[in-house]
Amino acid sequence: MHEFFKALSSPQRLKLLRHLLDIDEPICYCELEGVIERDRSVIYRHLKKLKSVGLIETRHAGKRVECEVREKVKVEKLLELTNQLTNQEVNSNES
Protein backbone atom coordinates (compact mmCIF):
# COMPACT_ATOMS: atom_id res chain seq x y z
CA MET A 1 0.00 0.00 0.00
CA HIS A 2 2.90 2.33 0.77
CA GLU A 3 4.26 1.97 -2.77
CA PHE A 4 0.84 2.75 -4.24
CA PHE A 5 0.60 6.08 -2.45
CA LYS A 6 4.25 6.80 -3.11
CA ALA A 7 3.52 6.41 -6.83
CA LEU A 8 0.81 9.06 -6.49
CA SER A 9 3.01 11.47 -4.54
CA SER A 10 4.82 12.80 -7.60
CA PRO A 11 3.17 15.72 -9.43
CA GLN A 12 4.91 14.57 -12.61
CA ARG A 13 3.44 11.06 -12.36
CA LEU A 14 0.00 12.53 -11.68
CA LYS A 15 0.34 14.74 -14.74
CA LEU A 16 1.31 11.74 -16.88
CA LEU A 17 -1.60 9.74 -15.49
CA ARG A 18 -4.06 12.55 -16.21
CA HIS A 19 -2.71 12.85 -19.76
CA LEU A 20 -3.10 9.11 -20.32
CA LEU A 21 -6.70 9.36 -19.10
CA ASP A 22 -7.45 12.20 -21.50
CA ILE A 23 -6.45 10.21 -24.57
CA ASP A 24 -8.59 7.27 -25.52
CA GLU A 25 -5.98 4.95 -26.98
CA PRO A 26 -2.59 3.49 -26.11
CA ILE A 27 0.31 5.91 -26.56
CA CYS A 28 4.01 5.31 -27.04
CA TYR A 29 6.36 6.33 -24.24
CA CYS A 30 8.24 8.52 -26.72
CA GLU A 31 5.12 10.63 -27.32
CA LEU A 32 4.98 11.68 -23.67
CA GLU A 33 8.14 13.79 -23.64
CA GLY A 34 6.27 17.07 -24.02
CA VAL A 35 3.82 16.31 -21.23
CA ILE A 36 6.24 16.85 -18.34
CA GLU A 37 9.21 18.39 -20.16
CA ARG A 38 11.59 15.58 -19.17
CA ASP A 39 13.71 13.21 -21.21
CA ARG A 40 12.64 9.67 -22.01
CA SER A 41 14.58 8.07 -19.18
CA VAL A 42 12.72 10.11 -16.54
CA ILE A 43 9.38 9.46 -18.21
CA TYR A 44 10.20 5.76 -18.41
CA ARG A 45 10.96 5.62 -14.67
CA HIS A 46 7.70 7.39 -13.83
CA LEU A 47 5.70 5.06 -16.06
CA LYS A 48 7.50 2.04 -14.64
CA LYS A 49 6.43 3.13 -11.15
CA LEU A 50 2.82 3.61 -12.26
CA LYS A 51 2.89 0.18 -13.89
CA SER A 52 4.39 -1.48 -10.80
CA VAL A 53 1.38 -0.43 -8.72
CA GLY A 54 -1.12 -1.46 -11.39
CA LEU A 55 -2.30 1.94 -12.61
CA ILE A 56 -1.14 1.51 -16.20
CA GLU A 57 -0.39 -1.38 -18.51
CA THR A 58 2.05 -1.63 -21.38
CA ARG A 59 2.35 -3.63 -24.56
CA HIS A 60 4.90 -3.90 -27.31
CA ALA A 61 3.83 -2.85 -30.80
CA GLY A 62 6.85 -3.55 -32.98
CA LYS A 63 9.63 -1.34 -31.66
CA ARG A 64 7.18 0.85 -29.78
CA VAL A 65 6.19 0.37 -26.17
CA GLU A 66 2.66 1.64 -25.68
CA CYS A 67 0.94 2.35 -22.42
CA GLU A 68 -2.57 3.09 -21.25
CA VAL A 69 -4.49 3.43 -18.02
CA ARG A 70 -5.96 0.28 -16.50
CA GLU A 71 -9.48 0.57 -15.10
CA LYS A 72 -10.04 4.17 -16.20
CA VAL A 73 -13.09 4.80 -14.01
CA LYS A 74 -11.22 3.83 -10.84
CA VAL A 75 -8.18 5.91 -11.79
CA GLU A 76 -10.40 8.94 -12.56
CA LYS A 77 -11.98 8.67 -9.10
CA LEU A 78 -8.55 8.25 -7.52
CA LEU A 79 -7.29 11.40 -9.25
CA GLU A 80 -10.39 13.32 -8.15
CA LEU A 81 -9.71 12.28 -4.57
CA THR A 82 -6.04 13.25 -4.92
CA ASN A 83 -7.09 16.69 -6.21
CA GLN A 84 -9.49 17.17 -3.31
CA LEU A 85 -6.85 16.22 -0.76
CA THR A 86 -4.28 18.47 -2.40
CA ASN A 87 -6.71 21.41 -2.47
CA GLN A 88 -7.60 20.88 1.20
CA GLU A 89 -3.92 20.84 2.11
CA VAL A 90 -3.28 24.06 0.17
CA ASN A 91 -6.30 25.77 1.74
CA SER A 92 -5.32 24.74 5.28
CA ASN A 93 -1.77 26.04 4.70
CA GLU A 94 -3.17 29.41 3.61
CA SER A 95 -5.17 29.81 6.84
One Martini backbone bead per residue (centre of mass of N, CA, C, O) as a GRO file, in nm:
protein
   95
    1MET     BB    1   0.056   0.063  -0.019
    2HIS     BB    2   0.293   0.258  -0.008
    3GLU     BB    3   0.367   0.247  -0.314
    4PHE     BB    4   0.105   0.362  -0.420
    5PHE     BB    5   0.127   0.646  -0.282
    6LYS     BB    6   0.406   0.710  -0.391
    7ALA     BB    7   0.317   0.719  -0.692
    8LEU     BB    8   0.113   0.975  -0.616
    9SER     BB    9   0.336   1.198  -0.509
   10SER     BB   10   0.390   1.282  -0.804
   11PRO     BB   11   0.323   1.533  -1.019
   12GLN     BB   12   0.430   1.396  -1.278
   13ARG     BB   13   0.266   1.135  -1.260
   14LEU     BB   14  -0.011   1.272  -1.253
   15LYS     BB   15   0.016   1.407  -1.527
   16LEU     BB   16   0.047   1.149  -1.690
   17LEU     BB   17  -0.217   1.015  -1.600
   18ARG     BB   18  -0.406   1.235  -1.707
   19HIS     BB   19  -0.318   1.214  -2.000
   20LEU     BB   20  -0.395   0.915  -2.039
   21LEU     BB   21  -0.699   0.968  -1.984
   22ASP     BB   22  -0.756   1.176  -2.221
   23ILE     BB   23  -0.682   0.947  -2.388
   24ASP     BB   24  -0.826   0.670  -2.604
   25GLU     BB   25  -0.528   0.544  -2.633
   26PRO     BB   26  -0.252   0.418  -2.692
   27ILE     BB   27   0.087   0.521  -2.597
   28CYS     BB   28   0.392   0.622  -2.651
   29TYR     BB   29   0.649   0.710  -2.465
   30CYS     BB   30   0.774   0.919  -2.674
   31GLU     BB   31   0.495   1.104  -2.662
   32LEU     BB   32   0.556   1.222  -2.346
   33GLU     BB   33   0.776   1.449  -2.334
   34GLY     BB   34   0.581   1.716  -2.335
   35VAL     BB   35   0.423   1.682  -2.065
   36ILE     BB   36   0.701   1.714  -1.850
   37GLU     BB   37   0.978   1.804  -1.960
   38ARG     BB   38   1.130   1.525  -2.016
   39ASP     BB   39   1.307   1.265  -2.054
   40ARG     BB   40   1.273   0.935  -2.123
   41SER     BB   41   1.395   0.820  -1.860
   42VAL     BB   42   1.199   0.962  -1.666
   43ILE     BB   43   0.938   0.865  -1.788
   44TYR     BB   44   0.997   0.565  -1.757
   45ARG     BB   45   1.011   0.564  -1.446
   46HIS     BB   46   0.726   0.664  -1.397
   47LEU     BB   47   0.579   0.437  -1.554
   48LYS     BB   48   0.696   0.203  -1.394
   49LYS     BB   49   0.562   0.283  -1.128
   50LEU     BB   50   0.267   0.275  -1.229
   51LYS     BB   51   0.283  -0.023  -1.313
   52SER     BB   52   0.369  -0.155  -1.034
   53VAL     BB   53   0.066  -0.053  -0.914
   54GLY     BB   54  -0.160  -0.087  -1.160
   55LEU     BB   55  -0.237   0.182  -1.344
   56ILE     BB   56  -0.077   0.056  -1.582
   57GLU     BB   57  -0.022  -0.057  -1.920
   58THR     BB   58   0.172  -0.265  -2.142
   59ARG     BB   59   0.286  -0.278  -2.496
   60HIS     BB   60   0.404  -0.427  -2.780
   61ALA     BB   61   0.468  -0.241  -3.104
   62GLY     BB   62   0.719  -0.350  -3.200
   63LYS     BB   63   0.928  -0.086  -3.107
   64ARG     BB   64   0.698  -0.011  -2.938
   65VAL     BB   65   0.582   0.134  -2.624
   66GLU     BB   66   0.272   0.099  -2.485
   67CYS     BB   67   0.028   0.295  -2.300
   68GLU     BB   68  -0.229   0.254  -2.037
   69VAL     BB   69  -0.503   0.271  -1.857
   70ARG     BB   70  -0.631   0.112  -1.593
   71GLU     BB   71  -0.924   0.144  -1.493
   72LYS     BB   72  -1.041   0.443  -1.548
   73VAL     BB   73  -1.258   0.499  -1.332
   74LYS     BB   74  -1.075   0.456  -1.084
   75VAL     BB   75  -0.858   0.666  -1.161
   76GLU     BB   76  -1.041   0.912  -1.170
   77LYS     BB   77  -1.126   0.897  -0.871
   78LEU     BB   78  -0.841   0.911  -0.756
   79LEU     BB   79  -0.774   1.194  -0.875
   80GLU     BB   80  -1.000   1.345  -0.736
   81LEU     BB   81  -0.905   1.286  -0.451
   82THR     BB   82  -0.624   1.409  -0.480
   83ASN     BB   83  -0.727   1.695  -0.540
   84GLN     BB   84  -0.882   1.738  -0.277
   85LEU     BB   85  -0.644   1.697  -0.085
   86THR     BB   86  -0.465   1.918  -0.203
   87ASN     BB   87  -0.663   2.156  -0.163
   88GLN     BB   88  -0.686   2.128   0.145
   89GLU     BB   89  -0.388   2.172   0.205
   90VAL     BB   90  -0.365   2.453   0.082
   91ASN     BB   91  -0.591   2.588   0.250
   92SER     BB   92  -0.465   2.527   0.534
   93ASN     BB   93  -0.195   2.687   0.475
   94GLU     BB   94  -0.340   2.973   0.434
   95SER     BB   95  -0.462   3.003   0.740
   0.00000   0.00000   0.00000
